[in-house]
Amino acid sequence: MTINWIDRAIGYVSPVAAARRARARAYLDLVARRYEAAGGSRATYGWLTPATSANAEIYGALPILRTRARDLARNNPHAAKAVTALVNNTIGSGIVARPKTGDQNLDRRIVGLWQDFVKEIDADGQLDFYGLQNLVARAFFESGEVLVRRRVRRADDGLQVPLQYQVLEGDFLDHAKNEDLANGQVRMGVEFNGIGRRRAYWMFPEHPGEGRYGAAARGKSRAVPADQILHLYEKQRPGQIRGVPWLTPVMLKLRELDDYEEAEIVRKRLEACVAAIVFGEEEEEQGIAPTVRDGAGNLIEQFEPGLIAYARGGKDIKFTQPSVAGGYAEYKRAQLHTIAAGARVTYELLTGDLSQVNYSSIRAGLVEFRR
């Protein structure tokens, strides 16, 4: 620790203050040495780390993250495979109930009711209990959260068990509903009582993205009692109210890999457009491409596979030599390893590539994933 002229001046006027200043500076130097990541350097330049809460971070980002994750799951094969692998390994064949009351007759009656309930559980009337589990898991991993609403039915509805469940996307929660109440508060569509317990969910009657209704016709959100709603999401920080998609850490990586592959395809197509260049034709017959004119008589130049172009001057013909860019497979494999880690699946499950593993290594690699 160096002593500058300010330290010397303070020491001359007040040695006690100078000693305190020296101790404080020594402490700061010690902290900086212990936590290099907290120091300022070229390595940390531009590293923005706002001290915001989980909900403050989620509030502005969730709608965009959710739509981008869904787009990737629809159009990116690796994202689609990651979501499918997570769903398959989480749900498997589904939860199967087996009664053990000790009374065989009662067990048989319960099994009969359970089998009826499995078939009739979906409020939309399309899936059985196992299909509903799969749908819940897919919405959870893809969108980061999912709502399951309990629907108690009347006796005259004709159900063996007067209870059904409806699976709803997180979009049904009124994300912009934030207000303070006399005895509680509403944050991002979730209402809490005075002691912080969930009291209600403010939900739209229709999906806000339903095209035939439009944004103006989606209606106002209404409070649904919390005991009717199962809100499934991964809570990563204390106080977190909403969930984020599991693909969030690797969205940019997936996008960059798409762009890289597209650039490779375009490069190969351009290389295939010109096959040879002929030198020595008459000037009136020369041109870099076949002469094509539109309806207005304007000249159109185009490239096409196997094109032979005629150049000005010379007495020769030269064939093009497409360049070979190496490292494509290695780069893609490295990127997919990173994507698999961020999506929390193994590389082998993400890609189906088993060329670099044996039975023992892949079995060991799946232990942590299955846990």
RADAUR-V937217 format. One record per residue. N is the residue number from 1. RES is the residue in three letters. SS is DSSP state (alpha for helix, beta for strand, coil for the rest). D_CENTER is the distance of its C-alpha to the mean C-alpha in Angstrom with 2 decimals. Layout:
N	RES	SS	D_CENTER
N	RES	SS	D_CENTER
This chain:
1	MET	coil	47.41
2	THR	coil	49.57
3	ILE	coil	51.87
4	ASN	coil	52.03
5	TRP	alpha	54.76
6	ILE	alpha	53.01
7	ASP	alpha	53.11
8	ARG	alpha	56.75
9	ALA	alpha	57.66
10	ILE	alpha	56.08
11	GLY	alpha	57.83
12	TYR	alpha	61.15
13	VAL	alpha	60.83
14	SER	coil	59.09
15	PRO	alpha	58.71
16	VAL	alpha	56.90
17	ALA	alpha	54.18
18	ALA	alpha	53.89
19	ALA	alpha	53.46
20	ARG	alpha	50.66
21	ARG	alpha	48.95
22	ALA	alpha	49.31
23	ARG	alpha	47.88
24	ALA	alpha	44.84
25	ARG	alpha	44.23
26	ALA	alpha	44.66
27	TYR	alpha	42.13
28	LEU	alpha	39.54
29	ASP	alpha	40.23
30	LEU	alpha	39.82
31	VAL	alpha	36.43
32	ALA	alpha	35.22
33	ARG	alpha	36.43
34	ARG	alpha	34.74
35	TYR	coil	31.29
36	GLU	alpha	30.81
37	ALA	alpha	27.15
38	ALA	alpha	28.60
39	GLY	coil	31.05
40	GLY	coil	31.01
41	SER	coil	31.15
42	ARG	alpha	29.96
43	ALA	alpha	27.11
44	THR	alpha	25.76
45	TYR	coil	26.75
46	GLY	coil	24.15
47	TRP	coil	21.98
48	LEU	coil	21.19
49	THR	coil	20.84
50	PRO	coil	21.42
51	ALA	coil	22.77
52	THR	coil	20.93
53	SER	coil	20.20
54	ALA	alpha	16.92
55	ASN	alpha	17.57
56	ALA	alpha	18.55
57	GLU	alpha	15.29
58	ILE	alpha	13.26
59	TYR	alpha	15.85
60	GLY	alpha	15.39
61	ALA	alpha	11.65
62	LEU	alpha	10.36
63	PRO	alpha	11.55
64	ILE	alpha	10.05
65	LEU	alpha	6.47
66	ARG	alpha	7.06
67	THR	alpha	8.90
68	ARG	alpha	6.90
69	ALA	alpha	4.14
70	ARG	alpha	7.65
71	ASP	alpha	9.30
72	LEU	alpha	7.66
73	ALA	alpha	8.44
74	ARG	alpha	11.76
75	ASN	alpha	12.80
76	ASN	coil	11.43
77	PRO	alpha	13.39
78	HIS	alpha	11.66
79	ALA	alpha	8.23
80	ALA	alpha	10.67
81	LYS	alpha	12.65
82	ALA	alpha	10.20
83	VAL	alpha	9.54
84	THR	alpha	13.30
85	ALA	alpha	14.37
86	LEU	alpha	12.85
87	VAL	alpha	14.51
88	ASN	alpha	17.69
89	ASN	alpha	18.21
90	THR	alpha	17.62
91	ILE	alpha	19.79
92	GLY	coil	22.13
93	SER	coil	25.17
94	GLY	coil	24.45
95	ILE	coil	26.44
96	VAL	coil	30.13
97	ALA	coil	32.64
98	ARG	coil	36.07
99	PRO	coil	38.72
100	LYS	coil	41.13
101	THR	coil	43.68
102	GLY	coil	46.66
103	ASP	coil	48.16
104	GLN	alpha	47.77
105	ASN	alpha	48.70
106	LEU	alpha	46.16
107	ASP	alpha	43.47
108	ARG	alpha	44.29
109	ARG	alpha	44.07
110	ILE	alpha	40.69
111	VAL	alpha	39.40
112	GLY	alpha	40.73
113	LEU	alpha	39.05
114	TRP	alpha	35.76
115	GLN	alpha	35.89
116	ASP	alpha	36.56
117	PHE	alpha	33.80
118	VAL	alpha	31.26
119	LYS	alpha	32.24
120	GLU	alpha	32.39
121	ILE	coil	29.52
122	ASP	beta	27.21
123	ALA	coil	28.21
124	ASP	coil	27.21
125	GLY	coil	29.54
126	GLN	coil	27.38
127	LEU	coil	25.95
128	ASP	coil	27.66
129	PHE	alpha	26.51
130	TYR	alpha	24.76
131	GLY	alpha	22.91
132	LEU	alpha	21.90
133	GLN	alpha	20.49
134	ASN	alpha	18.39
135	LEU	alpha	17.15
136	VAL	alpha	16.38
137	ALA	alpha	14.38
138	ARG	alpha	12.34
139	ALA	alpha	11.66
140	PHE	alpha	10.96
141	PHE	alpha	8.31
142	GLU	alpha	6.69
143	SER	alpha	7.45
144	GLY	coil	8.04
145	GLU	beta	11.71
146	VAL	beta	14.53
147	LEU	beta	18.19
148	VAL	beta	21.13
149	ARG	beta	24.42
150	ARG	beta	27.73
151	ARG	beta	30.37
152	VAL	beta	33.95
153	ARG	coil	36.20
154	ARG	coil	39.91
155	ALA	alpha	42.44
156	ASP	alpha	43.44
157	ASP	alpha	39.97
158	GLY	coil	41.14
159	LEU	coil	38.50
160	GLN	coil	39.70
161	VAL	coil	37.35
162	PRO	coil	36.93
163	LEU	beta	33.28
164	GLN	beta	30.06
165	TYR	beta	26.36
166	GLN	beta	24.07
167	VAL	beta	20.28
168	LEU	beta	18.68
169	GLU	beta	15.24
170	GLY	alpha	14.41
171	ASP	alpha	15.53
172	PHE	alpha	19.03
173	LEU	beta	19.13
174	ASP	coil	20.86
175	HIS	coil	18.51
176	ALA	coil	21.44
177	LYS	coil	23.95
178	ASN	coil	25.11
179	GLU	beta	28.76
180	ASP	beta	31.25
181	LEU	beta	33.55
182	ALA	coil	37.00
183	ASN	coil	35.78
184	GLY	beta	32.07
185	GLN	beta	29.14
186	VAL	beta	26.18
187	ARG	beta	22.84
188	MET	coil	19.89
189	GLY	coil	21.72
190	VAL	beta	22.62
191	GLU	beta	26.35
192	PHE	beta	27.90
193	ASN	coil	31.60
194	GLY	coil	33.78
195	ILE	coil	32.81
196	GLY	coil	29.04
197	ARG	coil	28.62
198	ARG	beta	26.59
199	ARG	beta	29.11
200	ALA	beta	27.37
201	TYR	beta	24.26
202	TRP	beta	24.71
203	MET	beta	23.45
204	PHE	coil	24.03
205	PRO	coil	26.34
206	GLU	coil	24.23
207	HIS	coil	20.63
208	PRO	coil	20.50
209	GLY	coil	18.95
210	GLU	coil	21.75
211	GLY	coil	23.39
212	ARG	coil	26.90
213	TYR	coil	27.15
214	GLY	coil	25.75
215	ALA	alpha	24.48
216	ALA	alpha	28.07
217	ALA	alpha	28.81
218	ARG	coil	26.03
219	GLY	coil	28.51
220	LYS	coil	28.49
221	SER	coil	26.51
222	ARG	beta	28.67
223	ALA	beta	28.69
224	VAL	beta	28.13
225	PRO	beta	29.56
226	ALA	alpha	27.15
227	ASP	alpha	29.07
228	GLN	alpha	27.94
229	ILE	beta	24.17
230	LEU	beta	21.94
231	HIS	beta	18.78
232	LEU	beta	16.38
233	TYR	beta	13.64
234	GLU	coil	13.34
235	LYS	coil	15.69
236	GLN	coil	15.10
237	ARG	coil	17.85
238	PRO	coil	21.18
239	GLY	coil	21.45
240	GLN	coil	17.78
241	ILE	coil	17.95
242	ARG	coil	14.51
243	GLY	coil	11.23
244	VAL	coil	7.67
245	PRO	coil	4.56
246	TRP	coil	5.03
247	LEU	coil	2.58
248	THR	alpha	3.54
249	PRO	alpha	6.76
250	VAL	alpha	6.69
251	MET	alpha	5.51
252	LEU	alpha	9.22
253	LYS	alpha	10.54
254	LEU	alpha	9.51
255	ARG	alpha	11.02
256	GLU	alpha	13.95
257	LEU	alpha	14.68
258	ASP	alpha	14.96
259	ASP	alpha	17.27
260	TYR	alpha	19.23
261	GLU	alpha	19.94
262	GLU	alpha	20.98
263	ALA	alpha	23.26
264	GLU	alpha	24.84
265	ILE	alpha	25.58
266	VAL	alpha	27.13
267	ARG	alpha	29.19
268	LYS	alpha	30.56
269	ARG	alpha	31.47
270	LEU	alpha	33.29
271	GLU	alpha	35.16
272	ALA	alpha	36.31
273	CYS	alpha	37.65
274	VAL	beta	40.77
275	ALA	beta	42.95
276	ALA	beta	46.18
277	ILE	beta	48.13
278	VAL	beta	51.85
279	PHE	beta	54.26
280	GLY	coil	57.78
281	GLU	coil	57.68
282	GLU	coil	59.63
283	GLU	alpha	58.03
284	GLU	alpha	58.00
285	GLU	alpha	55.96
286	GLN	coil	53.42
287	GLY	beta	49.81
288	ILE	coil	46.43
289	ALA	coil	45.27
290	PRO	coil	46.97
291	THR	coil	48.53
292	VAL	beta	46.94
293	ARG	beta	47.85
294	ASP	coil	46.33
295	GLY	coil	48.42
296	ALA	coil	49.46
297	GLY	coil	50.69
298	ASN	coil	48.02
299	LEU	beta	47.26
300	ILE	beta	43.81
301	GLU	coil	42.68
302	GLN	coil	40.21
303	PHE	coil	38.95
304	GLU	coil	38.89
305	PRO	coil	38.62
306	GLY	coil	41.94
307	LEU	beta	43.27
308	ILE	beta	46.58
309	ALA	beta	47.11
310	TYR	beta	50.58
311	ALA	beta	51.06
312	ARG	coil	54.00
313	GLY	coil	56.77
314	GLY	coil	57.19
315	LYS	coil	58.53
316	ASP	coil	55.68
317	ILE	beta	52.54
318	LYS	beta	49.47
319	PHE	beta	46.49
320	THR	coil	43.04
321	GLN	coil	41.35
322	PRO	coil	37.53
323	SER	coil	35.94
324	VAL	coil	33.89
325	ALA	coil	30.80
326	GLY	coil	30.18
327	GLY	coil	27.26
328	TYR	alpha	24.76
329	ALA	alpha	24.26
330	GLU	alpha	24.16
331	TYR	alpha	21.59
332	LYS	alpha	19.26
333	ARG	alpha	19.84
334	ALA	alpha	19.16
335	GLN	alpha	15.84
336	LEU	alpha	14.79
337	HIS	alpha	16.09
338	THR	alpha	13.89
339	ILE	alpha	10.71
340	ALA	alpha	12.10
341	ALA	alpha	12.83
342	GLY	alpha	9.48
343	ALA	alpha	8.03
344	ARG	coil	11.36
345	VAL	coil	13.20
346	THR	coil	16.33
347	TYR	alpha	16.88
348	GLU	alpha	19.37
349	LEU	alpha	17.23
350	LEU	alpha	14.53
351	THR	alpha	17.30
352	GLY	coil	20.39
353	ASP	coil	22.30
354	LEU	coil	25.00
355	SER	coil	27.36
356	GLN	coil	27.18
357	VAL	coil	27.40
358	ASN	coil	30.20
359	TYR	alpha	30.43
360	SER	alpha	30.83
361	SER	alpha	28.00
362	ILE	alpha	25.38
363	ARG	alpha	26.76
364	ALA	alpha	26.51
365	GLY	alpha	22.94
366	LEU	alpha	21.94
367	VAL	alpha	23.73
368	GLU	alpha	21.15
369	PHE	alpha	18.29
370	ARG	alpha	20.42
371	ARG	coil	21.43
